[in-house]
Amino acid sequence: MDDKVFNLLHMARKAGKLKSGFDACERSCFANNAKLLIYTSDLAEKRKKHLLNLANANNVKIIEYGSKSLFGSEFKIRDIGIICIEDANFAKGILRSIG
């Protein structure tokens, strides 16, 4: 299951449809580009609450998946707590793979 999800995330990244980090995801939501927000289970409670409000206000699907260290090692950059997908098809595929 993880492999399929991460394959889709890597494809979205290569296509330029994946944003990582709180600020980039927040901008994507405000610009109505975000289709799916994914936050990690070990994200700070304050950030989770802000993200839930942001997602609800901008009609964006939001799910909890993985951990910061898992995403960090998968994308070979610092630990990531929040990513967003800006393509409806990638978002649907990821939701299908997780759910």
C-alpha positions in Angstrom: 0.0 0.0 0.0 2.8 2.4 0.9 4.5 1.7 -2.4 1.5 2.7 -4.5 0.9 5.8 -2.5 4.5 6.9 -2.7 4.7 6.1 -6.4 1.7 8.4 -7.0 3.3 11.1 -4.8 6.6 10.9 -6.7 4.7 11.1 -10.0 2.8 14.2 -8.8 6.1 15.7 -7.7 7.7 15.1 -11.1 4.7 16.7 -12.7 5.0 19.7 -10.5 1.7 19.0 -8.8 3.0 18.4 -5.3 3.8 21.1 -2.7 5.5 20.4 0.6 5.6 22.4 3.7 3.1 24.5 5.6 3.5 27.8 3.7 3.5 26.3 0.3 0.4 24.2 1.0 -1.4 27.2 2.6 -0.7 29.3 -0.5 -2.0 26.5 -2.7 -5.2 26.3 -0.7 -5.8 30.1 -0.9 -5.1 30.0 -4.7 -7.7 27.2 -5.0 -5.1 24.9 -6.5 -5.0 22.3 -3.7 -7.1 19.1 -4.3 -5.8 17.1 -1.3 -3.9 17.9 1.9 -1.9 15.2 3.6 -0.6 15.7 7.1 1.5 13.3 9.2 0.3 11.7 12.4 3.1 13.5 14.4 2.3 17.0 13.2 1.8 19.6 16.0 -1.8 19.8 17.2 -1.9 23.6 16.5 -0.9 23.0 12.9 -3.5 20.2 12.4 -6.3 22.5 13.7 -5.2 25.3 11.4 -5.0 22.9 8.4 -8.5 21.5 9.1 -9.9 25.0 9.2 -8.1 25.9 6.0 -9.2 22.7 4.2 -12.9 23.2 5.3 -12.9 26.9 4.3 -11.4 26.1 0.8 -13.3 22.8 0.2 -10.1 20.7 0.1 -10.0 17.1 1.1 -7.6 16.4 4.0 -6.2 13.1 5.4 -3.7 12.0 7.9 -1.0 9.6 6.6 2.5 8.5 7.6 5.0 10.3 9.7 7.4 13.2 9.3 10.4 10.9 9.2 8.8 8.6 6.6 8.0 11.4 4.2 11.5 13.0 4.9 13.3 9.8 4.1 11.1 9.1 1.0 11.7 12.5 -0.5 15.3 12.8 0.7 14.8 16.2 2.4 14.2 17.4 5.9 11.2 15.9 7.7 8.0 17.0 6.1 4.7 17.2 8.0 2.4 18.6 5.3 2.1 18.0 1.6 -0.6 18.9 -0.9 -1.6 17.6 -4.3 -2.7 20.1 -6.9 -4.1 17.5 -9.4 -7.5 15.9 -9.1 -6.5 12.6 -10.7 -3.4 12.2 -8.4 -5.6 13.1 -5.4 -8.2 10.5 -6.4 -5.6 7.8 -6.9 -3.9 8.5 -3.5 -7.3 8.5 -1.7 -8.2 5.2 -3.4 -4.8 3.7 -2.4 -5.1 4.8 1.2 -8.8 4.3 1.8 
